Every structure is written in C-alpha cells, then in structure tokens.
Amino acid sequence: MTEARDDGGAPWPMRPFRNRGADSGASARRRAATQLAAGAPVLIVSVVVLIDLLGGAGMIWWPLLAAGPALAATTSGPRGVLGVGLLAAAVAVMLGIQDGVPGSEMVAVLSAVVAVTLASGLAGALRERREQVLADVRSVAEAAQHALLKPVPETVGPFRAAVRYSAAAAEARIGGDLYALVSTPYGVRTIVGDVRGKGLPAVGTAALVLGVFREAAYDEPDLLAVVGRIERSLARNLGSDDFVTAVVAGYPRTGHLEVVNCGHAPPLLVRGDGSIMALDPAHPAPPLGLRALSGLAPSLQVLPFADGEQLLLYTDGVTEARNDGREFYPLAEGLARHVSDEPARTLTALHDELLAHVGGRLHDDAALLLLRKPATLDAAGSERAVPEPGSEAARGCLPVPSHRSS
C-alpha cells in the first residue's frame, strides 16, 4: 500500500523513465566541412587559372580571383587571407603577362584583389576575436556546470546509482537540467529538476537550487521542509515568469521511499517482479518558484521500496524527444527492455536508444538518474539485504532478513 500526506493530509494514489559515439561522429563531420571550406579559396583560384589556360577566356573570369581571399576570411585568420590574396594577385599578374592584358586593366584587377584582401583580413581578425571570446565564455560555463553537477558515486548509502546527462547545446555543453544525490543523517536524498530556459541564466538558477538543496537536505528531517526552503529561496531570487520543475526523493528508513513532485515528470518505479509504475501525484503541485501564484503546497508521497527495486528520475527532454515521425520516446517501454541489476548499464542502453530515436542529437537537455536498492548473496547462496550504514545489522548486532531476488 502507498501512504501519502500533505499539508492537509490528503491521500495520494499511485498508478501501475552524452553519447560519445554520436559526439565523435558529429565532430568528424564538422572537421571535414571545415577542411573543405579551407581549401575552397585555393580551388577557386586554381579554377580561374585552368579556365584561362584551356579556354583562353581572357579577363572574363578574373574577377573571381577576388572571391578567394573573401572566402578565406570565413575559415582563416589574417595570415591565411593574406596568403590567398597574394596567390590571387600573383596569378593575375601571370595571366596578364601571358595574355598581353593592358596595364590599366591589370591595375584595376590587382586593385580589386588588394582591396578585397585587406577587407577580408580585417573581417577574419574580428571573427577570430569573437570566436575566442565565445570559447572563453563556453569554457567558464562548462566549468560552472561541472562544478554544479558533481559526479554521482557508484554507491551512495545502501543504493547503487548512475546518471546520464546531455545538454541540447552540444558545443557549449550548457543546459538547464539539474541533479544531486547526497547521503544525510536522514537518509539518502536526491533531486532531479529542469530550469526554465538555457544557458548561463539557467546555470545560475540551477546553482541556487542545488546549493539550497544540499544545505537543507542535511539540516531538515522532513523532506517537505527541504522543498519549502528551496521554494522560499527561489521566490526571493527568481523573476515572476521563472520557475523550476523538480522531484525530490528520500529514503529515511529501511523499506520506505518518500517523493515530493513539484510540477515534474513522474518518476518510474521498477518493482522486483519487473513491472514498472509511474508515481503520479493525485493533486499535482506547481513548479518551484510559483507556489505564491497558485496557493497550492506540494504533498509527500510515501511508498514501500524493497531490495532489488529501482527508481528512475528524469527530465522532460527524455520523454519529449521525438523521431522523424514526431513520435515521443517511450521511456517506460525502453526501461522495461533494458533494465538490469547494474544502473550504469541500464542508463547507457537507455541513452543510446534515446539518441537513436532522435537521429543522434537531442533538441532539449536530458537527464537520467537511476537508483537501485541491491541485495547480496550470503555464503549459502541465498540473497540478503544490504545493511545500511550505521544500522545494527551493519555492525553485526542483528541478522539481516532474507528477501526474494528481483
């Protein structure tokens, strides 16, 4: 049976979800395109020479020589543009001498090539400077993202854990999703959320949420109090149209899981028999930061969580990912196909299938966090519950009861 409580005591029912290969392929395609563009200016100059030598076209095609340095500015710096410009000018002089072009016409062509080369060199220098500034901003933002989304250890308290995260802005690796998993005096607690918006403003909001969560998770014995502290902090610091959807979960004592859902996608619970249930709240609460507008408070859902069971938290970038046929990714079905005793292996398979579903690149940030309460085999080969840190069973004072294998 599932228990639930909120500020009014209302019950809750429960009803029976970065790929390196894809990143490498995209990087290879970008390198090939860059190399092709870099060779185009020389190719244009060579084509003009070939046409003149084979067809004797005279000066008809000579204006195309100025296209060489102009195109070089899109991929090269001032030195590369100057090199292509000098090549184009040398070719113009060579062809002019060979074809007996009058000096005045030769000067006109060379003047055009020199003018385009100088302008293109300046454009190339400005482009390089902007790219360097953008690279610095991305580097700082990526460092901030990595500092916020700390690596999740393979084992946290009595749980095995794994995380997969992909930002839609693949080049910048900046996203609006957040997650954290901490072991506290009140049990293991976790949060998965999605900040409205992307980029540096979203990273700032995520930093605020994670900072308050990590502090409150250690201080507050009640999970609703943890959520309340996050809500009050966001109400003071966010704009009127900003918000964060989130699920906060806790494992306060053996066999009991607590979940608070604030406008987020419902977690998926994998039972020991392999069945999957979505933990939908009966009375949905608004996202964090919007409680004052709605007057609705979140509720606490309490449910059993046995050894061998798993809990998947995720963001809407997973369930709203579409293929070419505009079909959403079926997360619950994918989880049923790939669920295993190793959370990392399960999430790797899910993430790979998700990328295959969308054709290799996500259009929204996506985060997956999977927790599994494992069981171990004793010397006789029967399964035993994993003792929790600090418990009497962990100190050898009490026997650990046996449970059925998942």
KEKE-3310 file (N, C-alpha, C; in steps of 0.2 Angstrom, whole numbers, plus 5000, padded with zeros to 4 digits):
npx = (5004:5002:5006:5002:5004:5000:5000:4987:4984:4979:4976:4986:4986:4993:4999:4998:5054:5129:5132:5146:5150:5141:5144:5157:5156:5149:5158:5168:5162:5160:5174:5178:5169:5175:5188:5185:5180:5191:5199:5193:5195:5208:5205:5196:5204:5213:5204:5201:5213:5215:5204:5207:5219:5216:5204:5207:5200:5203:5200:5188:5185:5193:5188:5184:5195:5196:5186:5193:5201:5191:5182:5191:5192:5181:5186:5199:5212:5220:5232:5231:5221:5229:5238:5231:5227:5239:5242:5231:5234:5247:5243:5235:5244:5253:5244:5240:5252:5254:5243:5244:5238:5232:5240:5233:5221:5226:5230:5218:5212:5221:5220:5207:5208:5218:5210:5199:5206:5212:5200:5194:5204:5203:5190:5192:5201:5192:5183:5190:5193:5180:5177:5186:5182:5169:5173:5180:5169:5161:5170:5171:5157:5155:5164:5158:5146:5151:5155:5144:5135:5140:5150:5141:5143:5146:5141:5130:5126:5114:5112:5115:5120:5117:5120:5115:5118:5114:5117:5107:5113:5126:5139:5142:5139:5130:5117:5099:5095:5096:5103:5106:5113:5114:5120:5113:5111:5097:5095:5097:5096:5089:5088:5080:5079:5072:5076:5068:5072:5089:5107:5118:5110:5101:5110:5114:5102:5101:5112:5108:5097:5102:5112:5104:5097:5107:5111:5099:5095:5104:5100:5086:5074:5062:5056:5047:5050:5063:5060:5052:5061:5069:5059:5056:5068:5069:5058:5062:5073:5070:5063:5046:5041:5049:5054:5056:5054:5053:5058:5059:5067:5068:5075:5071:5071:5073:5065:5056:5051:5051:5043:5042:5034:5035:5028:5034:5040:5033:5042:5048:5045:5053:5048:5051:5047:5049:5039:5033:5030:5022:5024:5013:5006:4991:4986:4993:5007:5012:5027:5043:5045:5033:5023:5017:5009:4999:4995:4995:5001:5015:5014:5018:5023:5023:5030:5032:5048:5058:5071:5081:5073:5070:5072:5069:5073:5070:5071:5060:5066:5069:5057:5050:5057:5058:5056:5059:5046:5038:5035:5035:5048:5047:5048:5045:5043:5056:5064:5059:5064:5078:5081:5092:5103:5113:5114:5122:5124:5111:5106:5115:5111:5098:5101:5108:5098:5089:5096:5097:5083:5080:5088:5102:5105:5099:5086:5083:5088:5093:5091:5095:5093:5096:5092:5096:5091:5101:5103:5113:5122:5123:5135:5129:5122:5110:5099:5103:5098:5106:5115:5112:5122:5128:5118:5111:5112:5122:5133:5134:5126:5113:5104:5102:5087:5081:5077:5067:5074:5076)
npy = (4994:5011:5026:5043:5060:5077:5095:5096:5083:5075:5061:5051:5043:5029:5024:5007:5030:5057:5054:5046:5041:5047:5060:5060:5056:5068:5077:5073:5075:5089:5093:5088:5097:5109:5108:5106:5119:5127:5124:5129:5142:5142:5132:5140:5150:5141:5136:5147:5149:5137:5138:5149:5145:5134:5138:5151:5162:5175:5190:5188:5179:5184:5192:5183:5180:5188:5182:5172:5177:5183:5172:5165:5172:5167:5155:5157:5166:5183:5180:5169:5174:5184:5176:5169:5180:5186:5175:5176:5188:5186:5176:5184:5193:5184:5179:5190:5195:5184:5184:5196:5208:5225:5237:5246:5239:5228:5234:5238:5226:5220:5230:5228:5215:5217:5226:5219:5209:5216:5220:5208:5202:5210:5207:5193:5194:5200:5190:5179:5185:5186:5173:5168:5175:5169:5156:5157:5160:5149:5140:5144:5143:5129:5124:5129:5122:5109:5110:5112:5101:5088:5073:5058:5046:5028:5020:5025:5027:5014:5012:5008:5018:5029:5041:5049:5063:5075:5089:5100:5110:5106:5110:5119:5113:5117:5117:5117:5107:5099:5089:5080:5070:5065:5059:5059:5063:5060:5050:5044:5057:5064:5075:5079:5090:5103:5118:5133:5139:5141:5140:5152:5160:5149:5141:5148:5148:5135:5133:5140:5132:5119:5122:5126:5115:5105:5110:5111:5098:5091:5098:5098:5087:5083:5080:5088:5100:5103:5105:5116:5126:5127:5132:5145:5151:5152:5160:5172:5176:5173:5179:5184:5176:5165:5148:5132:5115:5100:5085:5078:5066:5054:5042:5038:5028:5010:5002:5012:5024:5041:5054:5070:5079:5093:5099:5091:5078:5062:5050:5034:5018:5003:4988:4973:4962:4966:4974:4990:5006:5022:5036:5045:5060:5063:5075:5087:5098:5115:5120:5124:5140:5145:5144:5154:5160:5151:5146:5132:5119:5107:5089:5075:5059:5043:5027:5009:5002:4990:4978:4976:4983:4998:5015:5028:5043:5058:5070:5081:5082:5069:5061:5069:5069:5067:5057:5056:5054:5061:5055:5052:5048:5032:5030:5022:5009:5008:5007:4995:4986:4987:4986:4981:4973:4982:4999:5008:5002:5000:5013:5017:5010:5014:5028:5027:5021:5032:5042:5036:5036:5049:5052:5055:5067:5077:5089:5095:5098:5083:5072:5058:5049:5035:5024:5010:4998:4986:4968:4956:4940:4928:4916:4904:4906:4911:4926:4941:4956:4972:4979:4995:5009:5012:5005:4993:4980:4982:4983:4971:4967:4962:4950:4950:4950:4939:4941:4940:4937:4950)
npz = (5000:4997:5006:5009:5012:5014:5017:5021:5024:5013:5004:4992:4977:4968:4952:4943:4918:4888:4873:4867:4855:4846:4848:4843:4829:4825:4827:4818:4806:4807:4806:4793:4785:4789:4784:4770:4767:4770:4760:4749:4744:4738:4728:4720:4714:4707:4698:4690:4684:4677:4668:4660:4655:4647:4640:4635:4640:4643:4652:4657:4667:4678:4688:4698:4705:4716:4724:4731:4743:4750:4753:4761:4772:4780:4786:4790:4798:4798:4792:4784:4775:4769:4763:4753:4746:4741:4733:4723:4718:4712:4702:4694:4689:4682:4673:4666:4660:4651:4643:4638:4643:4644:4654:4662:4664:4670:4682:4688:4690:4700:4710:4714:4719:4730:4738:4742:4749:4759:4766:4769:4777:4789:4792:4795:4806:4816:4817:4822:4834:4840:4841:4850:4861:4863:4865:4877:4885:4884:4890:4903:4907:4905:4915:4926:4925:4927:4940:4947:4944:4951:4950:4952:4964:4962:4972:4985:5001:5005:4991:4974:4961:4946:4933:4918:4907:4895:4886:4876:4869:4862:4858:4867:4879:4889:4900:4906:4915:4931:4944:4959:4972:4988:5004:5020:5037:5038:5029:5012:5000:4985:4971:4955:4942:4932:4924:4919:4903:4896:4895:4903:4912:4916:4922:4933:4940:4942:4951:4962:4966:4968:4978:4989:4991:4994:5007:5014:5014:5023:5035:5038:5044:5039:5023:5016:5022:5017:5003:5005:5009:4997:4989:4995:4994:4980:4977:4982:4974:4960:4944:4940:4930:4930:4934:4942:4938:4948:4956:4972:4981:4995:5006:5020:5030:5032:5019:5015:5004:5000:4991:4983:4972:4961:4950:4940:4929:4932:4942:4938:4945:4947:4950:4960:4953:4940:4934:4930:4937:4936:4946:4949:4956:4965:4967:4959:4961:4959:4949:4957:4964:4960:4969:4976:4967:4964:4977:4981:4990:4990:4991:5001:4996:5001:5000:4999:4997:4991:4993:4978:4970:4959:4956:4944:4940:4929:4916:4906:4894:4890:4889:4880:4868:4851:4836:4818:4813:4822:4834:4851:4863:4870:4886:4897:4891:4885:4897:4902:4893:4894:4908:4921:4933:4935:4937:4929:4917:4913:4911:4901:4890:4889:4886:4874:4865:4866:4859:4846:4843:4841:4831:4833:4839:4853:4855:4867:4884:4893:4907:4916:4931:4940:4953:4963:4975:4980:4983:4992:4990:5002:5010:5009:4997:4997:4995:5003:5012:5009:5022:5029:5031:5048:5054:5065:5060:5051:5059:5064:5074:5073:5064:5046:5038:5025:5008:4994:4978:4965)
capx = (5000:5005:5004:5004:5002:5002:4998:4980:4983:4975:4979:4989:4986:4999:4997:5003:5059:5131:5134:5152:5150:5137:5148:5163:5153:5147:5165:5171:5158:5162:5181:5178:5167:5180:5194:5183:5179:5198:5203:5189:5199:5214:5202:5193:5210:5215:5199:5202:5219:5213:5199:5211:5224:5212:5200:5209:5194:5205:5199:5181:5184:5197:5185:5183:5201:5194:5182:5197:5203:5184:5180:5196:5190:5176:5189:5206:5214:5223:5238:5228:5218:5234:5242:5227:5227:5245:5242:5227:5237:5252:5240:5233:5250:5255:5239:5240:5258:5253:5238:5245:5232:5234:5242:5227:5216:5229:5230:5211:5211:5225:5217:5201:5211:5221:5205:5195:5211:5213:5194:5193:5209:5200:5185:5195:5203:5187:5179:5194:5192:5173:5177:5190:5178:5164:5176:5181:5163:5159:5174:5169:5151:5156:5167:5152:5141:5154:5156:5137:5133:5145:5149:5137:5147:5143:5137:5128:5122:5113:5110:5119:5117:5120:5117:5117:5116:5116:5114:5105:5118:5131:5145:5143:5138:5127:5110:5095:5094:5100:5103:5111:5112:5118:5119:5112:5108:5090:5095:5099:5091:5090:5084:5081:5074:5073:5076:5065:5077:5095:5112:5121:5105:5099:5115:5114:5096:5102:5116:5104:5093:5107:5115:5099:5095:5112:5111:5093:5095:5107:5098:5079:5072:5056:5058:5043:5054:5068:5057:5050:5067:5070:5054:5057:5074:5068:5053:5066:5078:5068:5058:5039:5040:5054:5052:5060:5051:5058:5056:5064:5065:5072:5075:5073:5072:5073:5059:5051:5053:5047:5044:5039:5034:5034:5027:5039:5038:5033:5047:5046:5047:5054:5046:5055:5045:5050:5033:5035:5024:5023:5022:5009:5003:4984:4985:4999:5009:5015:5034:5046:5045:5026:5018:5014:5004:4994:4992:4995:5008:5017:5012:5023:5021:5027:5028:5037:5054:5061:5078:5080:5068:5074:5069:5071:5071:5072:5068:5056:5070:5069:5050:5048:5061:5054:5059:5056:5039:5035:5033:5039:5052:5043:5053:5044:5045:5063:5066:5057:5068:5085:5083:5096:5105:5118:5111:5125:5122:5104:5106:5119:5107:5093:5103:5110:5092:5086:5099:5095:5076:5080:5093:5109:5106:5094:5084:5082:5093:5090:5095:5093:5096:5093:5094:5094:5092:5103:5104:5119:5121:5127:5139:5125:5119:5103:5100:5102:5098:5112:5114:5113:5127:5126:5112:5114:5114:5129:5138:5134:5122:5107:5104:5098:5082:5082:5072:5066:5078:5072)
capy = (5000:5018:5031:5050:5066:5084:5100:5095:5076:5072:5055:5051:5036:5028:5020:5003:5034:5060:5048:5048:5039:5052:5066:5059:5057:5075:5081:5071:5079:5096:5094:5088:5103:5114:5107:5108:5126:5130:5123:5132:5148:5140:5129:5145:5152:5136:5135:5153:5148:5132:5140:5154:5141:5129:5141:5157:5167:5182:5193:5187:5176:5186:5195:5178:5179:5192:5178:5168:5180:5184:5166:5163:5175:5163:5150:5158:5172:5187:5177:5165:5178:5187:5171:5168:5187:5186:5170:5178:5194:5183:5173:5189:5196:5179:5178:5196:5194:5178:5186:5203:5212:5231:5239:5249:5234:5224:5238:5238:5219:5220:5235:5224:5209:5220:5229:5213:5205:5219:5220:5201:5201:5213:5203:5187:5195:5201:5184:5176:5188:5184:5165:5167:5177:5164:5150:5158:5160:5142:5136:5146:5140:5122:5123:5130:5116:5103:5111:5111:5094:5084:5066:5054:5039:5022:5018:5030:5024:5007:5012:5008:5024:5030:5047:5051:5069:5078:5096:5101:5114:5101:5113:5123:5109:5120:5115:5119:5102:5098:5083:5079:5064:5065:5054:5064:5060:5057:5045:5046:5061:5066:5079:5080:5096:5106:5125:5136:5142:5138:5145:5155:5161:5143:5138:5152:5146:5128:5133:5142:5126:5114:5125:5126:5108:5102:5113:5109:5090:5089:5101:5097:5080:5082:5081:5094:5106:5104:5108:5123:5130:5129:5137:5152:5154:5154:5166:5179:5177:5172:5183:5182:5171:5159:5143:5125:5109:5096:5079:5077:5060:5052:5036:5040:5022:5004:5000:5017:5029:5047:5058:5076:5081:5100:5100:5087:5072:5057:5045:5027:5013:4996:4983:4967:4957:4969:4979:4997:5010:5029:5038:5051:5063:5064:5083:5090:5104:5119:5120:5128:5147:5148:5142:5160:5162:5146:5144:5125:5116:5100:5084:5070:5053:5038:5021:5004:5002:4984:4976:4974:4988:5003:5021:5031:5050:5060:5077:5080:5081:5062:5059:5073:5068:5064:5055:5060:5053:5065:5051:5053:5042:5028:5029:5016:5003:5007:5005:4988:4982:4987:4986:4976:4974:4987:5005:5011:4998:5002:5020:5018:5007:5019:5034:5025:5021:5038:5046:5033:5038:5056:5053:5056:5074:5079:5096:5098:5095:5077:5070:5052:5046:5028:5021:5003:4995:4980:4963:4952:4933:4925:4911:4898:4907:4915:4933:4945:4964:4976:4983:5002:5012:5014:5001:4987:4975:4984:4982:4964:4965:4959:4946:4954:4946:4937:4944:4937:4941:4953)
capz = (5000:4997:5010:5007:5016:5013:5022:5023:5025:5008:5001:4986:4974:4964:4947:4939:4913:4882:4869:4864:4848:4842:4848:4839:4823:4823:4827:4812:4801:4807:4804:4786:4782:4789:4779:4763:4767:4770:4753:4743:4741:4733:4722:4716:4711:4703:4693:4686:4680:4672:4663:4656:4651:4642:4635:4633:4641:4644:4658:4659:4674:4683:4695:4703:4709:4722:4729:4735:4749:4753:4756:4766:4779:4784:4789:4791:4801:4793:4788:4779:4770:4765:4758:4747:4742:4737:4727:4718:4714:4708:4697:4690:4685:4677:4667:4662:4656:4646:4638:4635:4645:4645:4660:4665:4666:4675:4688:4690:4693:4706:4715:4717:4723:4736:4742:4745:4753:4766:4770:4771:4783:4794:4794:4798:4813:4820:4818:4827:4841:4843:4842:4856:4867:4864:4868:4884:4889:4885:4895:4910:4908:4906:4922:4931:4925:4930:4947:4950:4943:4953:4948:4957:4965:4960:4978:4989:5006:5003:4984:4968:4957:4940:4930:4912:4906:4889:4885:4869:4866:4862:4858:4873:4885:4894:4900:4912:4920:4937:4949:4965:4976:4994:5010:5025:5043:5037:5024:5006:4997:4978:4967:4948:4940:4925:4925:4913:4900:4895:4895:4909:4917:4919:4926:4939:4944:4945:4956:4968:4968:4971:4984:4995:4992:4998:5013:5018:5015:5029:5041:5039:5045:5035:5016:5014:5024:5012:4997:5007:5009:4990:4987:4998:4991:4973:4977:4983:4969:4953:4941:4940:4925:4930:4939:4941:4940:4951:4960:4977:4984:5001:5009:5028:5034:5028:5015:5014:5000:5000:4985:4983:4965:4960:4943:4936:4926:4937:4942:4937:4950:4944:4956:4960:4948:4933:4932:4930:4939:4936:4953:4948:4962:4964:4967:4956:4964:4954:4950:4962:4962:4958:4974:4979:4962:4964:4983:4982:4993:4987:4996:5002:4994:5005:4997:5000:4992:4994:4990:4971:4966:4956:4955:4939:4939:4923:4914:4900:4887:4888:4886:4874:4862:4845:4830:4812:4813:4828:4840:4858:4865:4875:4891:4901:4887:4885:4903:4903:4888:4896:4915:4923:4940:4935:4935:4924:4911:4911:4908:4895:4885:4888:4882:4867:4862:4865:4853:4840:4842:4838:4825:4835:4843:4856:4855:4873:4889:4895:4912:4919:4937:4942:4960:4964:4981:4979:4988:4991:4992:5008:5009:5006:4990:4997:4995:5009:5011:5010:5028:5028:5036:5054:5057:5069:5055:5048:5064:5066:5080:5071:5057:5041:5035:5018:5004:4987:4972:4960)
cpx = (5004:5002:5006:5001:5004:5000:4991:4979:4979:4979:4982:4988:4992:4997:5003:5004:5063:5135:5140:5153:5147:5141:5154:5161:5152:5153:5168:5168:5160:5169:5181:5175:5171:5186:5192:5182:5186:5201:5199:5192:5204:5210:5199:5199:5212:5210:5200:5208:5218:5209:5203:5216:5221:5208:5202:5204:5196:5203:5192:5180:5189:5194:5184:5189:5200:5190:5187:5199:5196:5182:5185:5195:5185:5180:5196:5206:5217:5228:5236:5225:5223:5238:5238:5227:5233:5245:5237:5230:5243:5249:5238:5238:5252:5250:5239:5246:5257:5248:5239:5240:5235:5236:5237:5222:5219:5229:5223:5210:5215:5222:5211:5203:5214:5215:5201:5200:5211:5206:5193:5198:5206:5195:5187:5197:5198:5183:5183:5193:5185:5173:5181:5186:5172:5167:5178:5175:5160:5163:5172:5162:5151:5159:5162:5148:5144:5154:5149:5135:5139:5144:5146:5141:5143:5138:5136:5123:5121:5111:5116:5116:5121:5117:5120:5114:5119:5113:5112:5110:5125:5138:5147:5143:5135:5120:5106:5093:5098:5098:5108:5108:5117:5115:5119:5111:5101:5090:5097:5094:5093:5086:5085:5076:5076:5071:5073:5071:5084:5101:5114:5115:5102:5104:5115:5108:5098:5107:5113:5100:5097:5110:5110:5098:5101:5113:5105:5093:5098:5104:5090:5078:5066:5058:5053:5047:5060:5065:5054:5055:5069:5065:5054:5063:5073:5063:5057:5070:5076:5064:5051:5038:5045:5052:5057:5055:5056:5055:5061:5062:5070:5070:5076:5074:5071:5066:5054:5055:5048:5048:5039:5039:5031:5033:5031:5036:5038:5039:5044:5049:5047:5053:5051:5053:5045:5044:5036:5029:5026:5020:5019:5006:4995:4982:4991:5000:5012:5023:5037:5047:5038:5021:5014:5008:4998:4991:4992:5002:5009:5015:5018:5020:5025:5025:5034:5042:5058:5067:5077:5076:5073:5069:5072:5068:5073:5069:5064:5060:5070:5062:5048:5052:5057:5058:5057:5049:5035:5033:5038:5043:5048:5048:5052:5045:5052:5066:5065:5062:5075:5086:5087:5098:5110:5115:5115:5124:5115:5103:5110:5115:5101:5095:5105:5103:5088:5089:5097:5088:5076:5085:5100:5110:5099:5092:5082:5087:5089:5095:5091:5096:5092:5096:5091:5096:5095:5102:5110:5117:5126:5131:5135:5121:5113:5104:5099:5102:5104:5111:5116:5118:5125:5121:5115:5116:5121:5134:5138:5130:5116:5107:5100:5094:5083:5076:5072:5070:5073:5073)
cpy = (5006:5023:5038:5055:5072:5089:5099:5088:5073:5066:5055:5044:5035:5023:5016:5005:5038:5055:5050:5046:5044:5058:5066:5059:5064:5079:5079:5075:5086:5097:5093:5094:5109:5114:5108:5115:5129:5129:5126:5138:5146:5136:5134:5148:5147:5135:5141:5152:5142:5134:5145:5150:5137:5133:5148:5162:5174:5184:5192:5184:5179:5189:5190:5177:5183:5187:5174:5171:5181:5178:5163:5166:5172:5157:5151:5165:5177:5184:5173:5169:5182:5183:5170:5174:5187:5181:5173:5184:5191:5180:5178:5192:5191:5179:5184:5197:5189:5181:5193:5208:5219:5233:5242:5244:5230:5228:5238:5231:5218:5224:5231:5219:5212:5223:5224:5209:5209:5219:5213:5199:5204:5209:5196:5188:5196:5194:5179:5178:5186:5177:5164:5169:5171:5157:5151:5158:5153:5138:5138:5143:5132:5120:5124:5125:5110:5104:5110:5104:5089:5077:5062:5047:5033:5019:5024:5027:5016:5006:5011:5014:5025:5036:5047:5058:5072:5084:5097:5105:5110:5104:5117:5119:5112:5118:5118:5114:5102:5092:5084:5073:5064:5061:5059:5060:5057:5053:5048:5051:5063:5071:5079:5085:5099:5114:5128:5140:5138:5143:5147:5157:5155:5140:5141:5149:5139:5128:5135:5136:5121:5116:5124:5119:5104:5104:5110:5102:5088:5092:5099:5089:5078:5084:5087:5100:5108:5107:5115:5128:5132:5134:5144:5155:5157:5160:5172:5181:5176:5178:5180:5176:5165:5154:5136:5120:5104:5090:5078:5071:5058:5045:5036:5034:5016:5003:5005:5022:5035:5051:5064:5078:5088:5101:5097:5081:5066:5052:5038:5022:5006:4991:4977:4962:4960:4974:4986:5002:5018:5032:5045:5054:5064:5071:5086:5097:5108:5118:5125:5135:5150:5146:5148:5162:5157:5144:5137:5123:5109:5095:5079:5063:5048:5031:5016:5004:4996:4983:4974:4979:4994:5009:5026:5038:5053:5067:5076:5080:5074:5060:5063:5073:5064:5062:5058:5059:5057:5061:5052:5047:5038:5026:5023:5010:5002:5004:4997:4984:4982:4987:4980:4978:4980:4994:5009:5008:5000:5008:5021:5015:5012:5025:5033:5025:5027:5042:5043:5035:5045:5057:5056:5063:5076:5087:5099:5094:5088:5074:5063:5050:5040:5026:5014:5001:4988:4975:4959:4945:4932:4919:4905:4900:4910:4922:4937:4953:4967:4980:4990:5004:5014:5010:4996:4981:4976:4982:4975:4962:4961:4955:4950:4949:4945:4940:4940:4941:4944:4949)
cpz = (5000:5002:5007:5012:5013:5018:5025:5024:5019:5005:4994:4983:4970:4958:4944:4932:4914:4878:4865:4857:4844:4842:4843:4831:4820:4823:4820:4806:4801:4804:4796:4783:4783:4785:4772:4762:4766:4763:4747:4740:4736:4727:4717:4711:4705:4697:4688:4681:4675:4666:4658:4652:4645:4637:4632:4634:4642:4651:4661:4666:4679:4689:4700:4707:4716:4727:4733:4742:4753:4756:4761:4772:4783:4788:4792:4795:4796:4789:4783:4773:4766:4761:4752:4743:4738:4731:4722:4714:4710:4702:4692:4686:4680:4671:4663:4657:4650:4641:4635:4637:4646:4652:4665:4668:4671:4682:4692:4694:4700:4711:4718:4722:4730:4741:4746:4750:4760:4770:4773:4777:4789:4797:4798:4805:4818:4822:4823:4834:4844:4845:4849:4862:4868:4867:4875:4888:4890:4890:4902:4912:4909:4913:4927:4931:4928:4938:4951:4950:4945:4952:4954:4958:4963:4966:4983:4995:5004:4995:4979:4964:4951:4937:4923:4910:4899:4888:4878:4866:4866:4862:4864:4880:4891:4894:4906:4916:4926:4941:4954:4969:4982:5000:5016:5031:5043:5032:5017:5003:4990:4976:4960:4946:4934:4926:4919:4910:4899:4896:4902:4914:4920:4923:4933:4943:4947:4951:4962:4971:4972:4978:4990:4996:4996:5005:5017:5019:5021:5036:5043:5039:5040:5028:5013:5016:5019:5006:4999:5007:5002:4988:4989:4995:4984:4973:4978:4978:4961:4951:4941:4935:4925:4935:4937:4943:4943:4955:4965:4981:4990:5003:5016:5032:5030:5025:5014:5010:5000:4994:4985:4975:4964:4953:4938:4933:4931:4937:4941:4942:4947:4950:4955:4955:4940:4931:4934:4932:4939:4942:4952:4954:4960:4964:4965:4960:4959:4955:4955:4960:4961:4963:4976:4974:4963:4971:4985:4984:4990:4993:4996:5001:4997:5002:4999:4995:4995:4990:4983:4967:4964:4955:4949:4939:4933:4921:4908:4894:4885:4885:4881:4868:4857:4839:4824:4811:4818:4833:4846:4859:4871:4881:4895:4897:4886:4891:4904:4899:4891:4904:4917:4931:4941:4933:4929:4917:4908:4908:4902:4889:4883:4884:4875:4863:4861:4859:4847:4838:4839:4833:4827:4839:4846:4855:4861:4878:4891:4901:4915:4925:4939:4949:4960:4971:4980:4985:4987:4993:4998:5006:5006:5000:4991:4998:5002:5008:5012:5016:5026:5033:5042:5057:5061:5065:5052:5053:5067:5072:5079:5065:5052:5038:5027:5014:4997:4982:4968:4953)
residu = (MET:THR:GLU:ALA:ARG:ASP:ASP:GLY:GLY:ALA:PRO:TRP:PRO:MET:ARG:PRO:PHE:ARG:ASN:ARG:GLY:ALA:ASP:SER:GLY:ALA:SER:ALA:ARG:ARG:ARG:ALA:ALA:THR:GLN:LEU:ALA:ALA:GLY:ALA:PRO:VAL:LEU:ILE:VAL:SER:VAL:VAL:VAL:LEU:ILE:ASP:LEU:LEU:GLY:GLY:ALA:GLY:MET:ILE:TRP:TRP:PRO:LEU:LEU:ALA:ALA:GLY:PRO:ALA:LEU:ALA:ALA:THR:THR:SER:GLY:PRO:ARG:GLY:VAL:LEU:GLY:VAL:GLY:LEU:LEU:ALA:ALA:ALA:VAL:ALA:VAL:MET:LEU:GLY:ILE:GLN:ASP:GLY:VAL:PRO:GLY:SER:GLU:MET:VAL:ALA:VAL:LEU:SER:ALA:VAL:VAL:ALA:VAL:THR:LEU:ALA:SER:GLY:LEU:ALA:GLY:ALA:LEU:ARG:GLU:ARG:ARG:GLU:GLN:VAL:LEU:ALA:ASP:VAL:ARG:SER:VAL:ALA:GLU:ALA:ALA:GLN:HIS:ALA:LEU:LEU:LYS:PRO:VAL:PRO:GLU:THR:VAL:GLY:PRO:PHE:ARG:ALA:ALA:VAL:ARG:TYR:SER:ALA:ALA:ALA:ALA:GLU:ALA:ARG:ILE:GLY:GLY:ASP:LEU:TYR:ALA:LEU:VAL:SER:THR:PRO:TYR:GLY:VAL:ARG:THR:ILE:VAL:GLY:ASP:VAL:ARG:GLY:LYS:GLY:LEU:PRO:ALA:VAL:GLY:THR:ALA:ALA:LEU:VAL:LEU:GLY:VAL:PHE:ARG:GLU:ALA:ALA:TYR:ASP:GLU:PRO:ASP:LEU:LEU:ALA:VAL:VAL:GLY:ARG:ILE:GLU:ARG:SER:LEU:ALA:ARG:ASN:LEU:GLY:SER:ASP:ASP:PHE:VAL:THR:ALA:VAL:VAL:ALA:GLY:TYR:PRO:ARG:THR:GLY:HIS:LEU:GLU:VAL:VAL:ASN:CYS:GLY:HIS:ALA:PRO:PRO:LEU:LEU:VAL:ARG:GLY:ASP:GLY:SER:ILE:MET:ALA:LEU:ASP:PRO:ALA:HIS:PRO:ALA:PRO:PRO:LEU:GLY:LEU:ARG:ALA:LEU:SER:GLY:LEU:ALA:PRO:SER:LEU:GLN:VAL:LEU:PRO:PHE:ALA:ASP:GLY:GLU:GLN:LEU:LEU:LEU:TYR:THR:ASP:GLY:VAL:THR:GLU:ALA:ARG:ASN:ASP:GLY:ARG:GLU:PHE:TYR:PRO:LEU:ALA:GLU:GLY:LEU:ALA:ARG:HIS:VAL:SER:ASP:GLU:PRO:ALA:ARG:THR:LEU:THR:ALA:LEU:HIS:ASP:GLU:LEU:LEU:ALA:HIS:VAL:GLY:GLY:ARG:LEU:HIS:ASP:ASP:ALA:ALA:LEU:LEU:LEU:LEU:ARG:LYS:PRO:ALA:THR:LEU:ASP:ALA:ALA:GLY:SER:GLU:ARG:ALA:VAL:PRO:GLU:PRO:GLY:SER:GLU:ALA:ALA:ARG:GLY:CYS:LEU:PRO:VAL:PRO:SER:HIS:ARG:SER:SER)
# end
